[in-house]
Amino acid sequence: MALGCKIGLSILNSHLVNLGTECLRMLISGADYLHLDIMDEHFVPSITFGHPVQLGQDPFFDMHMMMSKPEQWATENPGALIKDIQENGMKVGLAIKPGTTVEYLAPWKFMEDMMPKVHWLRTQFPSLDIEVDGGVGPDTVHKCAKAGANMIVSGSAIMRSEDSRSVINLVRNVCSEAAQKCSLD
């Protein structure tokens, strides 16, 4: 895999009262990007950010829009939404999940049964970024990287640790080692 490993922090596990400070602390600790889960309480039974949130312009953001009609928030035409996103220098991705019903919010459990899908995607699309989100931390990142993921989103494993920098470095190192081994095979 020629793509480098990138570690994203899910801000869903942040202390929302101090969101800006928490995000800055995670970026300083080594996170490559911030991951936002946007939920509308219709597509999934939870709600996250109900009011506009501004986190600054510097960090790279990755966003999962888990809502019934995401196009109503960005544009009236889904095709135009994709075009608008790309024209603004951003990438469009696809989230894969077994089913669309979610019973509870966080912490998400790691879904090992998704790793064959990650592996298939990597074999079909070797030059695309492939991200795994949900229950990923020091105990599960090796499975994600071995399957072919190069973008890892972690939330509670990093936010709840006493030393977030060490956990980010551990996750990055495990991901990089697995990616290097896969490229040698």
VEXGULUM-387715 format. One record per residue (C-alpha): residue number from 1; x, y, z. Coordinates in pm, 1 decimal. Example, Ala and Ser with C-alpha at 12.3 -4.5 7.8 and 13.67 -1.06 7.14 Angstrom:
<doros>
doro pos:1&u:1230.0&v:-450.0&w:780.0
doro pos:2&u:1367.0&v:-106.0&w:714.0
</doros>
This chain:
<doros>
doro pos:1&u:0.0&v:0.0&w:0.0
doro pos:2&u:163.3&v:325.9&w:-110.5
doro pos:3&u:-69.3&v:543.2&w:94.7
doro pos:4&u:48.3&v:674.2&w:429.7
doro pos:5&u:-140.6&v:602.8&w:749.7
doro pos:6&u:-348.1&v:888.9&w:884.6
doro pos:7&u:-495.8&v:899.3&w:1232.4
doro pos:8&u:-819.3&v:1089.5&w:1290.5
doro pos:9&u:-974.3&v:1179.3&w:1621.3
doro pos:10&u:-1349.3&v:1141.5&w:1657.8
doro pos:11&u:-1458.0&v:1455.2&w:1840.4
doro pos:12&u:-1780.7&v:1283.2&w:1943.5
doro pos:13&u:-1587.6&v:1167.9&w:2250.9
doro pos:14&u:-1461.1&v:1517.3&w:2332.6
doro pos:15&u:-1581.9&v:1731.5&w:2618.4
doro pos:16&u:-1820.9&v:1943.5&w:2412.8
doro pos:17&u:-1804.7&v:2233.6&w:2658.4
doro pos:18&u:-1434.9&v:2273.7&w:2571.7
doro pos:19&u:-1454.3&v:2148.4&w:2213.8
doro pos:20&u:-1207.0&v:2395.6&w:2063.5
doro pos:21&u:-948.8&v:2330.7&w:2334.5
doro pos:22&u:-997.8&v:1954.0&w:2308.7
doro pos:23&u:-954.5&v:1958.7&w:1930.3
doro pos:24&u:-640.0&v:2169.9&w:1952.3
doro pos:25&u:-498.5&v:1938.1&w:2220.6
doro pos:26&u:-554.8&v:1633.2&w:1998.4
doro pos:27&u:-397.1&v:1798.7&w:1694.0
doro pos:28&u:-95.2&v:1896.6&w:1905.4
doro pos:29&u:-82.2&v:1535.9&w:2031.4
doro pos:30&u:-39.8&v:1415.4&w:1673.3
doro pos:31&u:-384.7&v:1351.5&w:1524.3
doro pos:32&u:-376.5&v:1412.7&w:1148.1
doro pos:33&u:-738.3&v:1519.7&w:1124.2
doro pos:34&u:-1060.4&v:1563.7&w:1317.3
doro pos:35&u:-1356.0&v:1335.8&w:1251.0
doro pos:36&u:-1710.2&v:1465.9&w:1297.4
doro pos:37&u:-2019.7&v:1246.5&w:1317.0
doro pos:38&u:-2325.3&v:1448.1&w:1217.6
doro pos:39&u:-2649.3&v:1274.3&w:1324.1
doro pos:40&u:-3001.0&v:1409.7&w:1282.3
doro pos:41&u:-3204.7&v:1173.4&w:1504.8
doro pos:42&u:-3392.4&v:1049.2&w:1195.7
doro pos:43&u:-3143.8&v:839.8&w:996.5
doro pos:44&u:-2998.0&v:717.9&w:1325.4
doro pos:45&u:-3166.3&v:756.6&w:1665.4
doro pos:46&u:-2902.5&v:993.9&w:1803.0
doro pos:47&u:-2830.4&v:1360.8&w:1753.7
doro pos:48&u:-2491.6&v:1526.4&w:1772.8
doro pos:49&u:-2441.4&v:1887.1&w:1670.4
doro pos:50&u:-2767.4&v:2077.0&w:1653.2
doro pos:51&u:-2621.8&v:2424.6&w:1614.2
doro pos:52&u:-2339.0&v:2551.8&w:1396.8
doro pos:53&u:-1996.1&v:2460.7&w:1533.7
doro pos:54&u:-1683.9&v:2639.9&w:1418.0
doro pos:55&u:-1355.2&v:2463.9&w:1490.5
doro pos:56&u:-1124.9&v:2684.5&w:1284.4
doro pos:57&u:-986.5&v:2665.6&w:933.3
doro pos:58&u:-651.6&v:2492.8&w:983.5
doro pos:59&u:-728.6&v:2127.0&w:1059.2
doro pos:60&u:-842.4&v:1873.4&w:802.5
doro pos:61&u:-1194.4&v:1751.5&w:876.4
doro pos:62&u:-1353.0&v:1419.6&w:792.8
doro pos:63&u:-1729.3&v:1406.4&w:832.9
doro pos:64&u:-1988.5&v:1128.6&w:842.1
doro pos:65&u:-2330.9&v:1270.9&w:763.2
doro pos:66&u:-2570.7&v:1019.6&w:917.6
doro pos:67&u:-2892.3&v:1194.4&w:832.3
doro pos:68&u:-3206.9&v:1124.1&w:637.3
doro pos:69&u:-3155.7&v:1389.1&w:370.2
doro pos:70&u:-2796.4&v:1517.9&w:379.0
doro pos:71&u:-2847.3&v:1704.9&w:53.6
doro pos:72&u:-3096.3&v:1939.4&w:223.1
doro pos:73&u:-2809.3&v:2068.7&w:437.4
doro pos:74&u:-2568.8&v:2132.9&w:151.4
doro pos:75&u:-2764.5&v:2151.0&w:-175.6
doro pos:76&u:-3095.6&v:2044.8&w:-326.6
doro pos:77&u:-2931.9&v:1803.3&w:-573.2
doro pos:78&u:-2720.4&v:1506.0&w:-452.3
doro pos:79&u:-2518.1&v:1512.7&w:-775.2
doro pos:80&u:-2455.5&v:1881.9&w:-724.8
doro pos:81&u:-2358.4&v:1809.2&w:-363.4
doro pos:82&u:-2080.1&v:1577.1&w:-478.8
doro pos:83&u:-1967.3&v:1827.1&w:-740.8
doro pos:84&u:-1973.5&v:2114.2&w:-487.3
doro pos:85&u:-1768.0&v:1913.6&w:-239.4
doro pos:86&u:-1507.2&v:1827.2&w:-503.9
doro pos:87&u:-1494.2&v:2182.2&w:-642.2
doro pos:88&u:-1418.4&v:2307.9&w:-292.3
doro pos:89&u:-1109.7&v:2088.7&w:-275.7
doro pos:90&u:-1266.3&v:1813.2&w:-67.0
doro pos:91&u:-1312.7&v:1442.5&w:-128.1
doro pos:92&u:-1635.5&v:1242.9&w:-123.1
doro pos:93&u:-1634.4&v:904.4&w:45.4
doro pos:94&u:-1872.4&v:619.2&w:105.9
doro pos:95&u:-1940.7&v:470.1&w:449.3
doro pos:96&u:-2011.5&v:97.8&w:458.6
doro pos:97&u:-2207.8&v:-51.6&w:746.3
doro pos:98&u:-2404.6&v:-375.6&w:774.1
doro pos:99&u:-2751.3&v:-223.0&w:780.0
doro pos:100&u:-2848.2&v:133.1&w:858.0
doro pos:101&u:-3016.0&v:98.1&w:1196.8
doro pos:102&u:-2814.8&v:207.6&w:1498.4
doro pos:103&u:-2943.2&v:120.3&w:1845.3
doro pos:104&u:-2708.6&v:329.2&w:2054.6
doro pos:105&u:-2443.5&v:595.4&w:2019.4
doro pos:106&u:-2097.6&v:546.7&w:2169.0
doro pos:107&u:-1868.8&v:381.3&w:2231.0
doro pos:108&u:-1907.9&v:193.3&w:1906.9
doro pos:109&u:-1805.9&v:-168.4&w:1909.6
doro pos:110&u:-1539.7&v:-278.7&w:1665.3
doro pos:111&u:-1697.2&v:-477.6&w:1379.7
doro pos:112&u:-1438.3&v:-733.0&w:1277.9
doro pos:113&u:-1681.1&v:-876.2&w:1022.3
doro pos:114&u:-1627.6&v:-559.3&w:815.9
doro pos:115&u:-1256.7&v:-633.0&w:761.1
doro pos:116&u:-1315.7&v:-861.6&w:458.7
doro pos:117&u:-1498.6&v:-567.9&w:297.1
doro pos:118&u:-1204.3&v:-339.9&w:374.2
doro pos:119&u:-970.2&v:-599.6&w:221.3
doro pos:120&u:-1186.9&v:-628.4&w:-91.1
doro pos:121&u:-1193.9&v:-249.6&w:-128.5
doro pos:122&u:-814.2&v:-233.6&w:-94.6
doro pos:123&u:-764.4&v:-498.9&w:-365.7
doro pos:124&u:-1005.8&v:-318.2&w:-598.6
doro pos:125&u:-889.4&v:36.7&w:-521.0
doro pos:126&u:-521.7&v:26.2&w:-418.1
doro pos:127&u:-466.7&v:401.7&w:-450.2
doro pos:128&u:-773.5&v:524.4&w:-257.6
doro pos:129&u:-785.9&v:616.9&w:108.7
doro pos:130&u:-985.4&v:359.0&w:304.3
doro pos:131&u:-1100.5&v:457.4&w:652.5
doro pos:132&u:-1220.1&v:245.8&w:943.5
doro pos:133&u:-1420.7&v:411.5&w:1220.3
doro pos:134&u:-1586.5&v:256.8&w:1521.9
doro pos:135&u:-1423.1&v:92.2&w:1820.4
doro pos:136&u:-1071.7&v:130.0&w:1681.3
doro pos:137&u:-785.7&v:157.5&w:1926.2
doro pos:138&u:-459.1&v:-12.6&w:2021.2
doro pos:139&u:-626.5&v:-355.5&w:2043.6
doro pos:140&u:-798.3&v:-347.8&w:1703.3
doro pos:141&u:-596.1&v:-118.7&w:1474.2
doro pos:142&u:-376.4&v:-405.4&w:1349.8
doro pos:143&u:-684.8&v:-581.2&w:1207.9
doro pos:144&u:-786.5&v:-264.8&w:1022.6
doro pos:145&u:-440.8&v:-202.7&w:880.0
doro pos:146&u:-387.8&v:-567.4&w:786.1
doro pos:147&u:-718.5&v:-557.6&w:594.9
doro pos:148&u:-597.5&v:-250.5&w:403.8
doro pos:149&u:-725.1&v:56.7&w:587.7
doro pos:150&u:-485.4&v:350.1&w:585.6
doro pos:151&u:-710.5&v:600.6&w:762.8
doro pos:152&u:-796.3&v:516.2&w:1121.4
doro pos:153&u:-1055.8&v:704.6&w:1327.1
doro pos:154&u:-1031.5&v:658.3&w:1700.3
doro pos:155&u:-1227.5&v:836.3&w:1967.0
doro pos:156&u:-1262.1&v:697.2&w:2315.6
doro pos:157&u:-934.1&v:500.0&w:2302.2
doro pos:158&u:-750.0&v:829.7&w:2258.0
doro pos:159&u:-974.9&v:1069.0&w:2450.2
doro pos:160&u:-994.6&v:847.4&w:2758.1
doro pos:161&u:-622.3&v:776.4&w:2774.6
doro pos:162&u:-391.2&v:953.5&w:3015.6
doro pos:163&u:-137.3&v:1008.4&w:2736.9
doro pos:164&u:-315.9&v:1076.9&w:2407.4
doro pos:165&u:12.0&v:1139.2&w:2221.7
doro pos:166&u:137.5&v:788.3&w:2309.0
doro pos:167&u:-188.2&v:624.5&w:2198.0
doro pos:168&u:-189.5&v:818.9&w:1869.2
doro pos:169&u:173.8&v:718.9&w:1807.7
doro pos:170&u:98.9&v:354.9&w:1891.7
doro pos:171&u:-199.9&v:344.4&w:1654.9
doro pos:172&u:3.9&v:515.3&w:1380.2
doro pos:173&u:300.2&v:277.3&w:1424.6
doro pos:174&u:83.0&v:-35.3&w:1417.4
doro pos:175&u:-96.3&v:93.7&w:1106.6
doro pos:176&u:230.8&v:183.6&w:932.1
doro pos:177&u:395.2&v:-150.6&w:1015.2
doro pos:178&u:96.1&v:-347.3&w:885.8
doro pos:179&u:81.4&v:-134.9&w:570.7
doro pos:180&u:451.9&v:-187.9&w:507.6
doro pos:181&u:418.9&v:-563.9&w:559.5
doro pos:182&u:123.6&v:-576.5&w:318.2
doro pos:183&u:322.2&v:-390.1&w:52.7
doro pos:184&u:606.5&v:-644.4&w:86.3
doro pos:185&u:375.2&v:-946.4&w:50.3
</doros>
